[in-house]
């Protein structure tokens, strides 16, 4: 591209064959984000002007044609900041009269050789803290100390807001850049426990604080920490999480003790590409919060989104993020896969069911769509990465073994899913099925050398048989420890 | 469709692990050499290696020990008062406290959950847990599930696996 001549397509973040409709939508999105009435970061007004200029040219078919003629032929180099690789569990599909499975592993990471030299993005972080009566004592004391520690460790460009909630919410530290830290610390010290847990109030107030300093060059994130069940407002919370996801705000759930609802927190966080963490001992609150803070500071791209068109006969059965931060990916359109950290690329495994009706031609299109990313250090919208994944159909299955990375990830993911099945069976009242799943899980844990976790699984199977329920911490212990095994295999692969 | 050889569950074609029991359906060899067997090997050598065994054997803490007669290894009994003995076998969710599988337990006819040894009120008690090939004290077969007091220096056999029990006087 000649110097001084901007690529209007890149400015709007669309493909060269984008329809007028797509161009218009991209323009409206960008204009909303960068409008001078709203933007905060330096240079965004200039960006806004170039977006307008690009739209003026591309929205007019005649001027667009003239402009296209001046462009060098498109070199499909993907994206200059992000590289991605795709692996399949098998090289081809088989012509069958029934459903079949294929696994797809995505690995998405920074293209740069030395991603750690990219400047660390500023944070726009909101801690949404449960201060219901049950948090009284050690939990609240550690939480206060950690919040103050985080406040002190902020860099000048970071924004940290704190919201405390019980059956109503209160902003303890409002989102703003210049902080009177002494006063804020005093406010944190004064937090008192009282009332019941109603997560929606806290989340809503948290979103309000986040929106004050919402900015695409920042990592916008809510950490929700609770120790109890919320009642009746789950749907409203999930809806709020969807709004957060649309505005590129991530949510992490942290549960203390064993009385919180892990399924709900996982569902909430996975809407935004996040996941939940289990804090079995209050003493770990500090470590986990600080670790999360460090992970956020090392964010390279805060969200990778897989947008796709529905294909006839193709169904996504299960999606799991192997790293960073293992967790199920909510099956929605588009898929929010998760973040890329500077030192940890994103790995997601997708289980796809191919129905017989998809096998009419010589090949099957599994995914036709694009990967969208926003790199925090780069405020310009990035062109999406085109993704068209197809497999040929053969009369016989291939003899090639599946790639080792898929096999080893699945061998551990299978353990996590057995635990999920046991949980589902318990919820459905099928105790004998759950016991069988746990015993099978124990067998596999044992053969993989995980003796203590195998014992836990057996112990819980025994508990189920006798008491028809898990022990107090049992189901969470098994869930989060089998999930941690996955992370281990992910780390090994990265090294 | 792939039928799991372990539990007969019908899995979708292209599945790699059984959705019901978690058994691996394809490429089995590759995984065994890569992860499972190396883990096992480490564990075995740790238990079988004399040096390691003696390191584990904390003399001040142990209240007794089992000396395997065939191989000369020592298994200390410490930190708790009751141990189940048997052998871990793949595919079975049974975990004895003392795993004898590194000592040719299978060939010697040790059951997966064979016997229990415990200390109670200063006495050492041995009990067969209904093993297939029996438990013998000084050559005399025990009735299953009946406690039997053992003495310092007795020779115990689980199937054909013989060991001598030594313990500290109280």
HADDOCK unambig.tbl for C-alpha pairs under 7 A between the chains (distance, minus, plus):
assign (segid A and resid 99 and name CA) (segid B and resid 12 and name CA) 6.40 0.50 0.50
assign (segid A and resid 100 and name CA) (segid B and resid 12 and name CA) 5.21 0.50 0.50
assign (segid A and resid 100 and name CA) (segid B and resid 13 and name CA) 4.63 0.50 0.50
assign (segid A and resid 100 and name CA) (segid B and resid 14 and name CA) 5.70 0.50 0.50
assign (segid A and resid 101 and name CA) (segid B and resid 12 and name CA) 6.26 0.50 0.50
assign (segid A and resid 101 and name CA) (segid B and resid 13 and name CA) 5.99 0.50 0.50
assign (segid A and resid 101 and name CA) (segid B and resid 14 and name CA) 4.63 0.50 0.50
assign (segid A and resid 101 and name CA) (segid B and resid 15 and name CA) 5.73 0.50 0.50
assign (segid A and resid 102 and name CA) (segid B and resid 14 and name CA) 5.84 0.50 0.50
assign (segid A and resid 401 and name CA) (segid B and resid 27 and name CA) 5.95 0.50 0.50
assign (segid A and resid 414 and name CA) (segid B and resid 17 and name CA) 6.96 0.50 0.50
assign (segid A and resid 414 and name CA) (segid B and resid 22 and name CA) 6.10 0.50 0.50
assign (segid A and resid 437 and name CA) (segid B and resid 21 and name CA) 6.79 0.50 0.50
assign (segid A and resid 439 and name CA) (segid B and resid 93 and name CA) 6.06 0.50 0.50
assign (segid A and resid 440 and name CA) (segid B and resid 21 and name CA) 5.80 0.50 0.50
assign (segid A and resid 442 and name CA) (segid B and resid 93 and name CA) 5.97 0.50 0.50
assign (segid A and resid 443 and name CA) (segid B and resid 90 and name CA) 6.97 0.50 0.50
assign (segid A and resid 443 and name CA) (segid B and resid 91 and name CA) 5.55 0.50 0.50
assign (segid A and resid 443 and name CA) (segid B and resid 92 and name CA) 5.89 0.50 0.50
assign (segid A and resid 443 and name CA) (segid B and resid 93 and name CA) 4.93 0.50 0.50
assign (segid A and resid 447 and name CA) (segid B and resid 36 and name CA) 6.50 0.50 0.50
assign (segid A and resid 447 and name CA) (segid B and resid 90 and name CA) 6.29 0.50 0.50
assign (segid A and resid 448 and name CA) (segid B and resid 36 and name CA) 5.55 0.50 0.50
assign (segid A and resid 449 and name CA) (segid B and resid 39 and name CA) 6.27 0.50 0.50
